[in-house]
């Protein structure tokens, strides 16, 4: 089954337009209980044009991400570890589907890997019927002068000068 999924993903040509917005997590490193601290460095949203759902990511270090691996199968962890190194600057996240109507989150097959040093993000989402992977350049955003909350980083395969959807 994994081979079939891999072949299907590799045959896609990144035709779906995607935008990833990342925000610094102001709670990072703050404690919330005895011996517990917030480990998520960036919170973000993944929006795919013409898809009914938005996806969420919580990027953290490789070690913190592995601690949350009880959400993934051992096969999934092995495949991801083989695909990507675990350098100290790389950030990882599982993917969650967010339903805006019911306000619920559900983990889907996939992950997000952000190579901070290279400024490149790899995303894999398998959420039937969607089965797609992307490699995106990550760029810093300028702060909005109007006081609106703007992302700290953005990654997209769409021209940024184009109106937002």
Buried (B, 14 or more C-beta within 10 A) or exposed (E): EEEEEEEEBEEEEEEBBBBBBBBEBEEBEEEEEEEEEBBBBBBBBBBBEEBEBBBBBBBBBBEBBBEBBEEBEEEBBEBBEEEBEBEEEBBBBBBBBBEEEEEEEEEBBBBBBBBBEEBBBBBBBBBEEBBBBBEBEBEEBEEEEEEEEBBBBBBBBEEEEEEEE
